[in-house]
Amino acid sequence: MSFSNLEIRTKCNNGATDSTEGGANMFDLSKFSLKGKTAIVTGGSRGIGKAIAQGFAKAGAKVAVTSRKLNDLEANAAEIKAFGGEAFPVQAHLGKMEEINRMVKTVMDEFGRIDILVNNAGTGPASTTVLNSDERLWETIINLNLKGVYFTSQAVAKVMKTQGGGKIVNIASVDGIKPEPGVSIYDVSKAGVRMITSAFALELAPFNIRVNTIAPGPISTKLLDSHWAHLPAEEFKKGKQELAEKTPMRRIGEPDEIVGAAIYLASDASSFTTGAEIVVDGGTLLYVPLEAPVPPEEKQ
Ligand SMILES: NC(=O)c1ccc[n+]([C@@H]2O[C@H](COP(=O)([O-])OP(=O)(O)OC[C@H]3O[C@@H](n4cnc5c(N)ncnc54)[C@H](OP(=O)(O)O)[C@@H]3O)[C@@H](O)[C@H]2O)c1
């Protein structure tokens, strides 16, 4: 096939058609729509998951939001319903197999199908060195961030296979690409999430199930704030400001700034994209510190 003979036809505002060499079909912006789709957003009660759930609802999807605290889920569902969207709160601890399976069954009972899964729920408590990390911390982080993502994907992919397709979006982190001192188990879990994307994308492609990753940099949420939450207010502010200054864009991102990438990967706009990763980090990965990192225990 020769690309030189193909045409991109772009519809102008006045409805006229403009022809340019280079592509095959007119791109239709409605491919970004999630109208008629059903979605699960894990960790949909606050932070990045709340923003994605609201963005999906605005794009037309019915959204099931799930996490451990029902009150927070109900609050987000109420906000979504207030702007005319559809939301369904489901309480579940996603580090536990029986709760993952119950959550998926509850959503199927309510929606009858699952077109989109966003594996966003994640945790990264306690800054500690590789020499001091213990089994309890490992299990808390790995059970949710890695086992939870793997088996929620598996349970939902079985549904999607029967339906004839679907989209899975995994929220990893720039920490899964370049480690951050003091959060090694979190780093390991997020590197694993990136491999879950690759492994699932490869095996599920024949079933029309696409699997992709978003790797956020620093985003202003409770999880990020937990780095300094134990410090007095002034120190908290200073720590967050220092992080912002190390970011090439000189600021920390907002949860809303992850939503565009999530809608792209969850919609038909990304129809030929699987096993890919979108980094949304204000340039964080471009930054090479000139000083050696200091492990948390050695800080003054
Ligand atoms: N913020 C950042 O700078 C940043 C950067 C890179 C990647 N990320 C990733 O983005 C994702 C969202 O993080 P966030 O910053 O929005 O964090 P967050 O504000 O702390 O939100 C975490 C969400 O996960 C839920 N959750 C926690 N433990 C759970 C469990 N065991 N079972 C089910 N749900 C659980 C929480 O609700 P409950 O407490 O009610 O369960 C909450 O809805 C995470 O995967 C995180 O690793 C964040």
PDBQT file of the ligand as one rigid body, heavy atoms in Angstrom, charges set to zero:
ROOT
HETATM    1  N1  LIG A 401      -0.359  11.459  43.504  1.00  0.00    +0.000 N 
HETATM    2  C1  LIG A 401       0.761  11.191  42.866  1.00  0.00    +0.000 C 
HETATM    3  O1  LIG A 401       1.735  11.989  42.915  1.00  0.00    +0.000 OA
HETATM    4  C2  LIG A 401       0.902   9.930  42.067  1.00  0.00    +0.000 A 
HETATM    5  C3  LIG A 401       2.017   9.811  41.226  1.00  0.00    +0.000 A 
HETATM    6  C4  LIG A 401       2.173   8.649  40.481  1.00  0.00    +0.000 A 
HETATM    7  C5  LIG A 401       1.223   7.656  40.550  1.00  0.00    +0.000 A 
HETATM    8  N2  LIG A 401       0.139   7.790  41.381  1.00  0.00    +0.000 N 
HETATM    9  C6  LIG A 401      -0.807   6.686  41.429  1.00  0.00    +0.000 C 
HETATM   10  O2  LIG A 401      -2.110   7.166  41.163  1.00  0.00    +0.000 OA
HETATM   11  C7  LIG A 401      -3.057   6.316  41.806  1.00  0.00    +0.000 C 
HETATM   12  C8  LIG A 401      -4.030   7.171  42.618  1.00  0.00    +0.000 C 
HETATM   13  O3  LIG A 401      -3.282   7.832  43.621  1.00  0.00    +0.000 OA
HETATM   14  P1  LIG A 401      -3.737   9.191  44.317  1.00  0.00    +0.000 P 
HETATM   15  O4  LIG A 401      -2.534  10.036  44.355  1.00  0.00    +0.000 OA
HETATM   16  O5  LIG A 401      -5.001   9.697  43.729  1.00  0.00    +0.000 OA
HETATM   17  O6  LIG A 401      -3.960   8.632  45.804  1.00  0.00    +0.000 OA
HETATM   18  P2  LIG A 401      -5.071   8.871  46.911  1.00  0.00    +0.000 P 
HETATM   19  O7  LIG A 401      -5.616  10.252  46.837  1.00  0.00    +0.000 OA
HETATM   20  O8  LIG A 401      -4.462   8.393  48.173  1.00  0.00    +0.000 OA
HETATM   21  O9  LIG A 401      -6.236   7.873  46.454  1.00  0.00    +0.000 OA
HETATM   22  C9  LIG A 401      -6.066   6.493  46.537  1.00  0.00    +0.000 C 
HETATM   23  C10 LIG A 401      -7.385   5.810  46.234  1.00  0.00    +0.000 C 
HETATM   24  O10 LIG A 401      -7.196   4.401  46.366  1.00  0.00    +0.000 OA
HETATM   25  C11 LIG A 401      -8.166   3.885  47.307  1.00  0.00    +0.000 C 
HETATM   26  N3  LIG A 401      -7.618   2.770  48.036  1.00  0.00    +0.000 N 
HETATM   27  C12 LIG A 401      -6.553   2.756  48.894  1.00  0.00    +0.000 A 
HETATM   28  N4  LIG A 401      -6.367   1.536  49.394  1.00  0.00    +0.000 NA
HETATM   29  C13 LIG A 401      -7.338   0.743  48.854  1.00  0.00    +0.000 A 
HETATM   30  C14 LIG A 401      -7.681  -0.634  48.984  1.00  0.00    +0.000 A 
HETATM   31  N5  LIG A 401      -6.976  -1.455  49.770  1.00  0.00    +0.000 N 
HETATM   32  N6  LIG A 401      -8.731  -1.108  48.274  1.00  0.00    +0.000 NA
HETATM   33  C15 LIG A 401      -9.443  -0.282  47.459  1.00  0.00    +0.000 A 
HETATM   34  N7  LIG A 401      -9.172   1.010  47.291  1.00  0.00    +0.000 NA
HETATM   35  C16 LIG A 401      -8.131   1.518  47.981  1.00  0.00    +0.000 A 
HETATM   36  C17 LIG A 401      -8.477   5.087  48.213  1.00  0.00    +0.000 C 
HETATM   37  O11 LIG A 401      -9.734   4.988  48.867  1.00  0.00    +0.000 OA
HETATM   38  P3  LIG A 401      -9.945   4.278  50.323  1.00  0.00    +0.000 P 
HETATM   39  O12 LIG A 401      -8.886   4.817  51.218  1.00  0.00    +0.000 OA
HETATM   40  O13 LIG A 401     -11.327   4.644  50.693  1.00  0.00    +0.000 OA
HETATM   41  O14 LIG A 401      -9.825   2.802  50.091  1.00  0.00    +0.000 OA
HETATM   42  C18 LIG A 401      -8.482   6.216  47.186  1.00  0.00    +0.000 C 
HETATM   43  O15 LIG A 401      -9.715   6.223  46.499  1.00  0.00    +0.000 OA
HETATM   44  C19 LIG A 401      -2.256   5.342  42.660  1.00  0.00    +0.000 C 
HETATM   45  O16 LIG A 401      -2.121   4.110  41.998  1.00  0.00    +0.000 OA
HETATM   46  C20 LIG A 401      -0.907   6.018  42.793  1.00  0.00    +0.000 C 
HETATM   47  O17 LIG A 401       0.129   5.117  43.022  1.00  0.00    +0.000 OA
HETATM   48  C21 LIG A 401      -0.045   8.898  42.142  1.00  0.00    +0.000 A 
ENDROOT
TORSDOF 0
